[in-house]
Amino acid sequence: LARRSHVRSMAASDAPIALKERASPEIWKEEKGLGEESHASAFGKQSTFARTEEDSPRPCYLRFIDEIWGKRFFLYFLVISIAVAAAYPDAGRRGGPLKPKITVSWVAVILIFFITGLKLKTQELTKAAAYWNLNIYVLCFTYIFIPGTVYILTLLLRLTAYNKDIIDGIVVMSCLPTTISMCVILTKTAEGNEGAAVFNATVSNFIGIFLTPALLLLLLGESGSVSLTDIILKLCVRVIVPVAGGQLMRYTLPCIVPCVTRNGKNLKRFSEILLLYIVYATFCNTFYVGVDAQPEEFAILLGILIPLYLVYCSVCFSTAKLQCLRYERTDVVAVLFCSTQKTVALGIPLITAIYEESDNAGILSIPVLIYHPMQLIIGSLLVPWLTTWKLEGELDEEKGASVDEVKR
């Protein structure tokens, strides 16, 4: 009897705790954690010491390495690459000791597109059919609206004394596909439709391998200082064949797919290093021959690109909200980031492959090199506002649903 009464008293004392845990599990976990901490502090300071040792700040030099080698790796080393090319252009110039005719035009470009083909999950393109309405909008905005409006703008700029090579570079930038990963990251951060962003980034970059050169021929023609035959040969050998080779290896050797997936970040970093080498060699030749552009012309270019990107964001956001399209707010977020951004990862290799013989290849790549960090900064600033706008829509839907239930 004494044992039974003891068990009953223990159950009675534990009952409020069980009810408390069911009612608010998050608060219960916090209080339970506090209890465990006080218990640990009562019986010794070993756990507290270990916790403070783990939470202690890292050394300054390690934080500096993490910052340089982290997410902003490409931006930091992009500036360093251009600065080194300006200081010592002889190394990477055409005919220089680094042999850019071979190491850049063939080795680096082919490796970048081979890695692209190796990582490209073409079997997932069939899933994009679920977002066909959204995909059509993004592709039309990326490859029709932006190149068309930029071409009209450049026609007006050609009437002025502005640098013709920079104008051609703006046209080249407008014909590029969307970013490969940045649009997905920003969409996910803003709580948008991440799946639609992934599919659109894949579809846009896959189509861009073929569509971007065709648009450049249509809008620039012979003014790009290259012929149709040279473009077709270079694209077949240096772009299409490596991409097809990467896809062929992916399907003929399925055992490498897990390895590619596991080392995705390393492959991305390797592609970025190759891309930086292309930028370095391109600007070495540009600085060696002589930059036919004034500093104020780059300031004018920045003054053109920032308003242009803001206009594209405004047009895309306002049109994607139209009721006839029937997009949810998460879809609008994905459309905004996928439609307005331009990739530098495929842009620079394409410019190098097409305009290899041109001495102005560095000038042609400047607009996309400016556009790349600009869209990242503005997109990051838009994320909090888009997140709030999306949450407001969800609250409005919940209020509408509750009102309908009350009416019923």
Salt bridges, closest charged atoms under 4 A:
GLU31 OE1 - LYS20 NZ 2.34
ASP66 OD2 - ARG58 NH1 2.32
GLU67 OE2 - ARG72 NH1 3.10
ASP90 OD1 - ARG93 NE 3.88
ASP168 OD1 - ARG158 NH2 2.73
GLU191 OE1 - LYS390 NZ 3.19
GLU272 OE1 - ARG269 NE 2.96
GLU356 OE2 - LYS101 NZ 3.36
GLU356 OE1 - LYS234 NZ 3.88
GLU356 OE1 - ARG238 NH1 2.92
GLU357 OE2 - LYS101 NZ 2.64
ASP359 OD1 - ARG94 NH1 3.17
GLU394 OE2 - LYS390 NZ 2.83
